[in-house]
């Protein structure tokens, strides 16, 4: 058993940011990471053409703004280098290949006991600390919905976390399921490499350029949310026109309102909309069933496909080991867990749950969650700073 002040589970951006903030306050901590490297989602499970969708001023971790020379929208490889440099700069040394299997709070001791198994050797380790930070995020495992016939499909089926490039799909019919940013960009990538992409769009979506979103996020510092929504929605309509004839309906609520209330981001167009308008990318409705070589859609159409890419999101793995302490996670669909939705007008931009706790603070003693606010890197920065400050205040208050 190894004792420390804070146990952080996860060495992605949220775990690194929290560790850096604790370092600044000289609070001892240990970072446990199940993979063999930091930021494994970015390094090993993201597609090649990925860039940060938001401008760099909204994508910096605590105490480390991006340089003036870096591009406004940072590519994946550059962001990975930024994270590597960040860990080196703050002396963060995660314990790699530690898969957390259980966590329990001992009321008598006032401490968390975390059990982790070392990948490879199978050795079991136990760590104890008065504070536990869940920083594994809600993108730990890919979510694939249950669709009738999926198991009989004879072509390739992959989740977006396994997708790298459209190069392998040249000349092939590819169905992308999911119309979020990943799905839209993957369809665009497949088309760029000569593949024939179709994308399933079931729900209304907002579509904007990256610079529109950047302007909107800047305006939120000066104007009420509803005014920013009105302004950016007008810009979107001016740029793209009415997209309903192409199978893309706009939501009734504004983009920043929806982001605040549901966590759902607007689509940031990288060129996909032009390809949809020209017919290079086809928009199709929800799926009725999958057959051995074809897909039947709800409108009765049937089309053959060589591959299906599920860009259907992710689920958190934290609930598996938090078990009875997972009150702060809600069941989504059948398997995934998410934080409570942010409520517009919450304290300091954060929503509050029924007990008045900020989203980054759990209901149990000493339990915190970093990176679940659905506000991207900016949300991670805010979480990490708030968590470290709260831990420092608690330590001083209790005289630990």
VENBELWO-V311334 format. One record per residue. N is the residue number from 1. RES is the residue in one letter. OMEGA is omega as a letter, one per 30 degrees, with the letter a starting at -180 (none if undefined). D_LAST is the distance of its C-alpha to the last C-alpha in whole Angstrom. Layout:
# VENBELWO-V311334
N:RES:OMEGA:D_LAST  N:RES:OMEGA:D_LAST
This chain:
# VENBELWO-V311334
1:X:l:19  2:X:a:17  3:X:l:13  4:X:l:12  5:X:a:9  6:X:l:12  7:X:l:16  8:X:l:19  9:X:l:22  10:X:a:25  11:X:l:26  12:X:l:28  13:X:a:28  14:X:l:25  15:X:l:23  16:X:a:24  17:X:l:23  18:X:l:20  19:X:l:19  20:X:l:21  21:X:l:18  22:X:l:15  23:X:a:17  24:X:a:18  25:X:a:14  26:X:l:13  27:X:a:11  28:X:a:12  29:X:l:14  30:X:l:17  31:X:l:20  32:X:a:23  33:X:a:26  34:X:l:29  35:X:a:32  36:X:a:33  37:X:l:32  38:X:l:30  39:X:a:32  40:X:l:34  41:X:l:35  42:X:a:37  43:X:a:38  44:X:a:39  45:X:l:40  46:X:a:41  47:X:a:45  48:X:a:46  49:X:a:47  50:X:l:44  51:X:l:43  52:X:a:40  53:X:a:42  54:X:l:40  55:X:a:40  56:X:a:38  57:X:l:36  58:X:a:35  59:X:l:34  60:X:l:32  61:X:a:28  62:X:l:25  63:X:a:26  64:X:l:29  65:X:l:33  66:X:a:36  67:X:l:38  68:X:a:41  69:X:a:43  70:X:a:42  71:X:a:44  72:X:l:43  73:X:a:43  74:X:l:41  75:X:a:43  76:X:a:41  77:X:l:41  78:X:l:40  79:X:l:37  80:X:l:36  81:X:l:36  82:X:a:34  83:X:l:31  84:X:l:32  85:X:a:32  86:X:l:29  87:X:l:27  88:X:a:29  89:X:a:28  90:X:l:24  91:X:a:24  92:X:a:23  93:X:a:24  94:X:l:24  95:X:a:25  96:X:l:28  97:X:l:30  98:X:a:27  99:X:a:28  100:X:a:26  101:X:a:27  102:X:l:25  103:X:l:21  104:X:l:20  105:X:l:17  106:X:a:16  107:X:a:16  108:X:a:15  109:X:a:13  110:X:a:11  111:X:l:12  112:X:l:15  113:X:a:17  114:X:l:20  115:X:l:23  116:X:l:25  117:X:l:29  118:X:l:30  119:X:a:33  120:X:a:36  121:X:a:35  122:X:a:34  123:X:a:31  124:X:l:28  125:X:l:24  126:X:l:21  127:X:a:18  128:X:a:15  129:X:l:11  130:X:a:9  131:X:l:12  132:X:l:15  133:X:l:18  134:X:a:21  135:X:a:23  136:X:l:27  137:X:l:28  138:X:l:31  139:X:a:34  140:X:a:33  141:X:l:36  142:X:l:40  143:X:l:41  144:X:a:45  145:X:l:46  146:X:l:49  147:X:a:52  148:X:l:56  149:X:a:57  150:X:a:55  151:X:a:55  152:X:a:58  153:X:a:58  154:X:l:60  155:X:a:59  156:X:l:55  157:X:l:52  158:X:l:49  159:X:a:46  160:X:l:45  161:X:l:42  162:X:a:45  163:X:l:47  164:X:a:48  165:X:l:51  166:X:a:54  167:X:a:56  168:X:a:57  169:X:l:58  170:X:l:61  171:X:a:64  172:X:l:62  173:X:a:61  174:X:l:58  175:X:l:56  176:X:a:53  177:X:a:51  178:X:a:48  179:X:l:49  180:X:a:46  181:X:l:45  182:X:a:45  183:X:l:48  184:X:a:50  185:X:l:49  186:X:l:50  187:X:l:53  188:X:a:54  189:X:l:53  190:X:a:56  191:X:l:58  192:X:a:58  193:X:l:59  194:X:l:62  195:X:l:60  196:X:a:61  197:X:l:58  198:X:a:58  199:X:l:55  200:X:l:54  201:X:a:53  202:X:a:53  203:X:l:51  204:X:a:51  205:X:l:50  206:X:l:49  207:X:l:50  208:X:l:50  209:X:l:50  210:X:a:46  211:X:l:47  212:X:l:48  213:X:l:44  214:X:l:43  215:X:l:45  216:X:a:44  217:X:l:40  218:X:a:41  219:X:l:43  220:X:l:40  221:X:a:38  222:X:a:41  223:X:l:43  224:X:a:42  225:X:a:42  226:X:l:45  227:X:l:47  228:X:l:45  229:X:l:46  230:X:a:50  231:X:a:50  232:X:l:49  233:X:l:51  234:X:l:54  235:X:l:54  236:X:l:53  237:X:l:56  238:X:a:58  239:X:a:57  240:X:a:58  241:X:l:60  242:X:a:60  243:X:a:59  244:X:l:60  245:X:l:63  246:X:l:61  247:X:a:59  248:X:l:56  249:X:l:55  250:X:l:53  251:X:l:50  252:X:a:51  253:X:a:48  254:X:a:46  255:X:a:44  256:X:l:41  257:X:l:41  258:X:l:42  259:X:a:39  260:X:a:37  261:X:a:38  262:X:a:38  263:X:a:37  264:X:a:40  265:X:l:41  266:X:l:45  267:X:l:47  268:X:a:47  269:X:l:50  270:X:a:51  271:X:a:55  272:X:a:55  273:X:l:56  274:X:a:59  275:X:l:60  276:X:a:60  277:X:a:62  278:X:l:65  279:X:l:64  280:X:l:63  281:X:a:60  282:X:l:61  283:X:a:59  284:X:a:59  285:X:a:58  286:X:a:56  287:X:l:57  288:X:l:59  289:X:l:59  290:X:l:59  291:X:a:62  292:X:a:62  293:X:a:63  294:X:l:63  295:X:l:61  296:X:a:62  297:X:a:61  298:X:l:61  299:X:l:64  300:X:l:66  301:X:l:66  302:X:a:65  303:X:l:65  304:X:l:64  305:X:l:61  306:X:a:60  307:X:l:57  308:X:l:54  309:X:l:51  310:X:l:48  311:X:a:46  312:X:l:44  313:X:a:41  314:X:l:38  315:X:l:35  316:X:l:32  317:X:a:31  318:X:a:27  319:X:a:29  320:X:a:30  321:X:l:27  322:X:l:25  323:X:a:27  324:X:l:27  325:X:a:24  326:X:a:26  327:X:a:27  328:X:l:26  329:X:l:29  330:X:l:33  331:X:l:36  332:X:a:38  333:X:a:42  334:X:a:41  335:X:a:38  336:X:a:36  337:X:l:33  338:X:l:32  339:X:l:30  340:X:a:31  341:X:l:33  342:X:l:32  343:X:a:34  344:X:l:36  345:X:l:34  346:X:a:31  347:X:l:28  348:X:l:28  349:X:l:30  350:X:l:28  351:X:l:30  352:X:l:28  353:X:a:28  354:X:l:29  355:X:l:26  356:X:l:25  357:X:l:23  358:X:a:23  359:X:a:25  360:X:a:22  361:X:a:19  362:X:l:20  363:X:a:21  364:X:a:18  365:X:l:15  366:X:a:13  367:X:a:16  368:X:l:18  369:X:l:21  370:X:l:23  371:X:l:26  372:X:a:28  373:X:a:29  374:X:l:32  375:X:l:32  376:X:a:33  377:X:l:31  378:X:l:31  379:X:l:29  380:X:l:27  381:X:a:26  382:X:l:25  383:X:a:23  384:X:a:21  385:X:a:20  386:X:a:19  387:X:a:17  388:X:l:15  389:X:a:15  390:X:l:14  391:X:l:11  392:X:l:10  393:X:l:10  394:X:l:8  395:X:l:5  396:X:a:7  397:X:a:8  398:X:l:6  399:X:a:4  400:X:none:0
